[in-house]
């Protein structure tokens, strides 16, 4: 019996500034000398987890954060080389790096390509200067376009993150923004609704009544405008927040996660899912940088682990798989009788059932959280 494949997620927590909407595990980059110490701990963590999982075939690698494009390209090359030595892979696996379109990061693009990065995910967030200022970004719309153009000339495969449902934004303005982004020749766009997390600067501002996010009806109008506009521009909505110009442009690392492929998470706060001796494990790395580094140097590994029960494994499979347009494969379920529970949702047009998959319809994906509550209650 062949061993299951594995994907790899690397979390680099440093950012040049902290965006007011961000609740990820990030820290301000002040040029600390300790960054190499953290990077060495990440390498050690990777090697230890490779010893635990045994021989696996590496199918994708994703550098997220934080801002992993603040990493020196030669460090990135070192980690990619180490990962490929530990986990055999083909030469053409998708290796993605998150980056921003600032002058400092643009100057490193070619170095990252030479290190082995073949796909760039750009945190553009908006093509509107006023919106970028509101979102706390440190680039202008013109710099964003320059960054996109340079990234395409270097990598070929480029994705954009954009944020919608901003205060005062009209759906017509959002349609224009999407149209301008698509006109740049991008193969992949990830549009995200602005969400207000309580612990962020935006969360505190909303609690004080300084401004309010759009209501549910307007948020849904933005969602449907997103689907209609991007579909008209040649993008397929293959997941709730991801649109690609055809299957080859889809983000394979994310698809692996949504389909339940094992993945190793390394770096402070990184999450992973590993199947060892037939048991699914959820791993969560310590979020504090010093605590994570100390744990790795003490134990060789920087995370805590929780065993999933078979039912929890199936519930997570439903939550992730139903995000995709293809839906979730029915052969992943033994304990959950999803087809039976989905009957009223199918009758109301929120879900479809095929001989092999259950999926949410476009009408259902906008209400996916509610559908999941009904399916998994």
C-alpha positions as CSV (number, residue, x, y, z in Angstrom):
1,X,0.0,0.0,0.0
2,X,1.5,3.4,-1.0
3,X,1.9,6.1,1.6
4,X,-0.3,9.2,1.3
5,X,1.1,12.4,-0.3
6,X,1.9,15.5,1.8
7,X,1.8,19.2,1.3
8,X,3.9,21.7,3.2
9,X,2.9,25.1,4.7
10,X,5.6,27.4,6.0
11,X,4.5,30.4,8.1
12,X,6.9,33.4,8.3
13,X,5.4,35.8,10.8
14,X,7.2,39.1,10.1
15,X,5.5,42.1,8.4
16,X,6.8,45.5,7.6
17,X,3.5,46.8,9.1
18,X,0.4,45.3,10.7
19,X,-2.8,45.8,8.7
20,X,-5.8,46.9,10.7
21,X,-8.0,44.0,9.5
22,X,-5.4,41.3,10.1
23,X,-5.8,38.7,12.9
24,X,-3.1,36.3,11.6
25,X,-0.2,35.4,13.8
26,X,2.1,38.2,12.7
27,X,4.7,40.5,14.3
28,X,6.4,43.7,13.2
29,X,9.6,43.3,11.3
30,X,12.2,45.5,13.0
31,X,15.3,43.8,11.6
32,X,15.7,41.5,14.6
33,X,18.9,39.4,14.6
34,X,16.8,36.6,15.9
35,X,15.2,35.9,12.5
36,X,17.9,33.4,11.5
37,X,17.4,31.7,14.8
38,X,13.7,31.3,14.0
39,X,14.5,30.2,10.5
40,X,16.8,27.5,11.8
41,X,14.1,26.3,14.2
42,X,11.7,26.0,11.2
43,X,14.2,23.9,9.4
44,X,14.7,21.7,12.4
45,X,10.9,21.4,12.8
46,X,10.6,20.3,9.2
47,X,13.2,17.6,9.6
48,X,11.7,16.2,12.7
49,X,8.2,16.1,11.2
50,X,9.6,14.4,8.1
51,X,11.1,11.7,10.4
52,X,7.6,11.2,12.1
53,X,5.7,10.9,8.8
54,X,8.1,8.7,7.0
55,X,8.6,8.7,3.2
56,X,5.9,10.8,1.6
57,X,5.6,12.4,-1.9
58,X,5.6,16.2,-1.7
59,X,2.7,17.7,-3.8
60,X,2.9,21.4,-3.0
61,X,4.7,24.0,-0.9
62,X,3.2,27.3,0.3
63,X,5.0,30.1,2.0
64,X,2.5,32.2,3.9
65,X,2.5,34.7,6.7
66,X,3.0,37.4,7.7
67,X,5.0,38.4,4.7
68,X,7.3,35.6,3.5
69,X,8.7,37.8,0.7
70,X,10.7,39.5,3.5
71,X,12.7,36.3,3.7
72,X,16.1,36.4,2.0
73,X,15.7,34.5,-1.2
74,X,18.7,32.3,-0.3
75,X,17.0,31.2,2.9
76,X,13.9,30.3,0.8
77,X,16.1,28.3,-1.6
78,X,17.6,26.5,1.5
79,X,14.2,25.5,2.7
80,X,12.9,24.3,-0.7
81,X,16.0,22.2,-1.2
82,X,15.6,20.7,2.3
83,X,11.9,19.9,1.7
84,X,12.7,18.2,-1.6
85,X,15.4,16.1,0.0
86,X,13.1,15.0,2.8
87,X,10.1,14.4,0.5
88,X,10.6,13.3,-3.1
89,X,8.7,15.4,-5.6
90,X,8.4,16.1,-9.2
91,X,10.2,19.3,-10.5
92,X,6.9,20.9,-11.5
93,X,5.1,21.0,-8.1
94,X,3.4,24.3,-7.3
95,X,5.6,26.4,-4.9
96,X,3.8,29.6,-3.9
97,X,5.0,32.6,-2.1
98,X,2.9,35.4,-0.7
99,X,4.2,38.9,-1.4
100,X,3.2,42.6,-1.6
101,X,3.7,45.0,-4.5
102,X,6.2,47.3,-2.7
103,X,9.5,48.4,-4.2
104,X,11.5,46.4,-1.6
105,X,9.7,43.2,-2.4
106,X,9.5,43.7,-6.1
107,X,13.3,43.9,-6.1
108,X,13.5,40.3,-4.7
109,X,11.1,38.7,-7.2
110,X,13.8,37.3,-9.5
111,X,15.8,36.0,-6.5
112,X,12.7,34.1,-5.4
113,X,12.2,32.6,-8.9
114,X,15.8,31.4,-8.9
115,X,15.2,29.9,-5.4
116,X,12.4,27.7,-6.8
117,X,9.2,29.8,-6.4
118,X,7.0,29.4,-9.4
119,X,3.8,31.1,-8.3
120,X,3.3,34.4,-6.6
121,X,0.2,35.4,-4.5
122,X,0.1,39.2,-4.4
123,X,-1.6,41.0,-1.5
124,X,-2.9,43.9,-3.6
125,X,-6.2,44.2,-1.7
126,X,-7.4,47.1,-3.9
127,X,-6.6,49.2,-7.0
128,X,-8.0,52.3,-5.3
129,X,-5.7,54.6,-3.5
130,X,-8.3,55.8,-0.9
131,X,-9.2,52.2,-0.1
132,X,-5.5,51.2,0.2
133,X,-5.0,54.0,2.7
134,X,-8.1,52.8,4.7
135,X,-6.8,49.2,4.7
136,X,-3.5,50.3,6.0
137,X,-1.5,49.2,3.0
138,X,1.9,50.6,2.2
139,X,1.6,50.7,-1.5
140,X,-0.4,52.8,-4.0
141,X,-2.6,51.6,-6.8
142,X,0.1,52.5,-9.3
143,X,2.7,50.5,-7.4
144,X,0.3,47.6,-7.3
145,X,0.0,47.6,-11.0
146,X,3.8,47.8,-11.4
147,X,4.2,44.9,-9.0
148,X,1.7,42.8,-11.0
149,X,3.4,43.5,-14.3
150,X,6.8,42.7,-12.9
151,X,5.5,39.5,-11.2
152,X,4.0,38.3,-14.4
153,X,7.2,38.9,-16.3
154,X,9.1,36.9,-13.7
155,X,6.8,34.1,-12.7
156,X,4.0,33.7,-15.2
157,X,1.7,32.3,-12.5
158,X,0.3,35.2,-10.4
159,X,-2.7,35.5,-8.1
160,X,-4.2,38.6,-6.7
161,X,-5.9,39.0,-3.3
162,X,-8.6,41.8,-3.3
163,X,-10.9,42.9,-0.4
164,X,-14.5,44.0,-1.0
165,X,-17.5,45.2,1.0
166,X,-15.5,48.1,2.3
167,X,-17.4,51.0,4.0
168,X,-18.9,53.3,1.5
169,X,-18.0,51.1,-1.5
170,X,-20.6,50.6,-4.2
171,X,-21.1,47.4,-6.1
172,X,-20.6,49.3,-9.4
173,X,-17.2,50.5,-8.1
174,X,-16.3,46.9,-7.2
175,X,-17.3,45.7,-10.6
176,X,-14.9,48.3,-12.2
177,X,-12.1,47.3,-9.9
178,X,-12.5,43.6,-10.8
179,X,-12.6,44.5,-14.5
180,X,-9.4,46.5,-14.2
181,X,-7.7,43.7,-12.3
182,X,-8.7,41.1,-14.9
183,X,-7.5,43.4,-17.8
184,X,-4.0,43.0,-16.4
185,X,-3.9,39.4,-17.6
186,X,-4.0,37.8,-14.2
187,X,-4.8,34.0,-14.1
188,X,-6.2,33.9,-10.6
189,X,-8.1,36.3,-8.3
190,X,-9.0,35.7,-4.7
191,X,-11.7,38.2,-3.6
192,X,-12.4,38.3,0.1
193,X,-15.2,40.1,1.9
194,X,-13.9,42.4,4.6
195,X,-14.5,40.7,7.9
196,X,-14.3,42.4,11.2
197,X,-12.3,40.4,13.8
198,X,-12.8,41.6,17.4
199,X,-9.1,41.7,18.3
200,X,-8.0,43.9,15.4
201,X,-7.8,47.6,15.0
202,X,-10.9,47.5,12.8
203,X,-12.7,45.5,15.4
204,X,-12.0,48.1,18.0
205,X,-13.0,50.9,15.7
206,X,-16.4,49.2,14.9
207,X,-17.1,48.6,18.6
208,X,-16.5,52.4,19.2
209,X,-19.0,53.2,16.5
210,X,-16.4,55.0,14.2
211,X,-17.8,53.1,11.2
212,X,-19.9,50.1,10.3
213,X,-19.4,47.3,7.8
214,X,-22.1,46.7,5.2
215,X,-25.2,44.8,6.3
216,X,-25.9,41.2,5.3
217,X,-28.0,42.2,2.3
218,X,-25.4,44.4,0.9
219,X,-22.6,41.9,1.6
220,X,-24.6,39.3,-0.4
221,X,-25.0,41.8,-3.2
222,X,-21.3,42.2,-3.3
223,X,-20.8,38.4,-3.3
224,X,-23.1,37.9,-6.3
225,X,-21.6,40.9,-8.1
226,X,-18.2,39.2,-7.7
227,X,-19.5,35.9,-9.1
228,X,-21.2,37.5,-12.1
229,X,-18.4,39.9,-13.0
230,X,-15.6,37.4,-12.8
231,X,-17.6,34.7,-14.7
232,X,-18.2,37.2,-17.4
233,X,-14.5,38.0,-17.6
234,X,-13.6,34.3,-18.1
235,X,-12.9,33.2,-14.5
236,X,-14.3,30.0,-13.0
237,X,-15.5,30.2,-9.3
238,X,-13.9,26.9,-8.3
239,X,-14.1,27.7,-4.6
240,X,-16.1,30.2,-2.4
241,X,-13.3,32.9,-2.6
242,X,-11.1,31.7,-5.5
243,X,-11.5,32.3,-9.2
244,X,-9.3,31.0,-12.0
245,X,-9.0,31.2,-15.7
246,X,-9.3,27.4,-16.2
247,X,-8.1,24.4,-14.2
248,X,-4.4,25.0,-14.8
249,X,-4.7,28.3,-13.1
250,X,-6.2,26.9,-9.9
251,X,-4.2,27.0,-6.6
252,X,-3.3,23.4,-6.2
253,X,-2.0,23.8,-2.7
254,X,-5.3,25.0,-1.5
255,X,-7.1,22.3,-3.4
256,X,-5.0,19.7,-1.7
257,X,-6.1,21.1,1.7
258,X,-9.8,21.2,0.8
259,X,-9.6,17.6,-0.5
260,X,-8.1,16.4,2.7
261,X,-4.5,15.7,1.7
262,X,-2.1,15.6,4.7
263,X,-0.1,18.8,5.2
264,X,2.7,19.7,7.5
265,X,2.6,23.2,9.1
266,X,5.8,24.7,10.3
267,X,6.5,28.1,11.7
268,X,4.9,30.0,14.7
269,X,1.1,29.5,14.7
270,X,1.1,27.2,11.7
271,X,-1.6,24.5,11.5
272,X,-1.2,21.0,10.0
273,X,-3.1,17.8,9.4
274,X,-1.3,14.5,9.5
275,X,-2.5,10.9,9.3
276,X,-0.2,8.6,11.4
277,X,-1.0,5.0,12.1
278,X,-4.5,5.5,10.8
279,X,-5.3,8.4,13.1
280,X,-5.9,12.0,11.8
281,X,-3.9,14.5,13.9
282,X,-4.5,18.3,14.0
283,X,-1.2,20.1,14.8
284,X,-0.9,23.7,16.0
285,X,2.5,25.3,16.4
286,X,3.0,27.6,19.3
287,X,2.2,31.1,18.2
288,X,4.8,33.0,20.3
289,X,8.1,33.2,18.4
290,X,10.3,32.7,21.4
291,X,8.2,29.9,22.8
292,X,8.1,28.2,19.4
293,X,11.8,28.4,18.9
294,X,12.5,27.1,22.4
295,X,10.1,24.2,22.0
296,X,11.8,23.2,18.7
297,X,15.3,23.3,20.3
298,X,14.1,21.3,23.3
299,X,12.0,18.7,21.5
300,X,12.8,19.0,17.8
301,X,9.2,20.0,17.1
302,X,7.2,23.2,17.7
303,X,3.6,22.1,17.8
304,X,0.9,20.6,20.0
305,X,-1.2,17.8,18.6
306,X,-4.8,16.7,19.0
307,X,-6.2,13.4,17.8
308,X,-9.3,13.7,15.6
309,X,-12.1,11.2,16.1
310,X,-13.4,9.5,12.9
311,X,-16.5,11.7,13.2
312,X,-14.5,14.9,13.6
313,X,-12.4,13.9,10.5
314,X,-15.6,13.5,8.4
315,X,-17.1,16.8,9.7
316,X,-13.9,18.7,8.7
317,X,-14.0,17.0,5.3
318,X,-17.5,18.3,4.8
319,X,-16.6,21.8,5.9
320,X,-13.6,22.1,3.6
321,X,-14.9,20.1,0.7
322,X,-18.1,21.9,0.3
323,X,-16.2,25.2,-0.2
324,X,-15.3,23.9,-3.7
325,X,-17.5,24.0,-6.7
326,X,-16.8,20.3,-7.2
327,X,-18.1,19.6,-3.7
328,X,-17.0,16.8,-1.5
329,X,-16.6,13.1,-2.5
330,X,-19.2,10.9,-0.8
331,X,-16.7,8.0,-0.4
332,X,-15.0,10.1,2.3
333,X,-18.0,9.4,4.7
334,X,-18.9,6.4,6.7
335,X,-20.5,7.9,9.8
336,X,-22.2,10.9,8.2
337,X,-25.1,10.2,5.9
338,X,-24.9,13.5,4.1
339,X,-27.2,12.7,1.2
340,X,-30.1,12.0,3.6
341,X,-29.4,15.2,5.6
342,X,-29.1,17.3,2.5
343,X,-32.5,16.3,1.0
344,X,-34.4,19.5,2.1
345,X,-31.4,21.7,1.0
346,X,-31.4,20.0,-2.4
347,X,-35.2,20.5,-2.7
348,X,-34.7,24.2,-2.0
349,X,-32.0,24.6,-4.6
350,X,-29.1,25.1,-2.2
351,X,-27.3,21.8,-2.9
352,X,-26.8,19.3,-5.7
353,X,-26.2,15.6,-5.4
354,X,-24.4,13.4,-8.0
355,X,-23.5,9.7,-7.7
356,X,-20.1,10.7,-6.4
357,X,-20.3,14.2,-4.9
358,X,-22.4,16.5,-2.8
359,X,-21.9,20.2,-3.6
360,X,-23.4,23.6,-2.8
361,X,-25.0,25.4,-5.7
362,X,-24.0,29.1,-6.4
363,X,-27.1,30.0,-4.5
364,X,-26.0,27.8,-1.6
365,X,-22.3,28.9,-1.4
366,X,-23.2,32.4,-0.2
367,X,-25.0,30.7,2.8
368,X,-22.5,27.9,3.3
369,X,-22.0,28.4,7.0
370,X,-25.8,28.0,7.5
371,X,-25.9,24.9,5.3
372,X,-23.1,23.3,7.3
373,X,-24.9,23.9,10.5
374,X,-27.9,22.0,9.2
375,X,-25.8,19.2,7.7
376,X,-23.6,18.7,10.8
377,X,-26.1,19.3,13.6
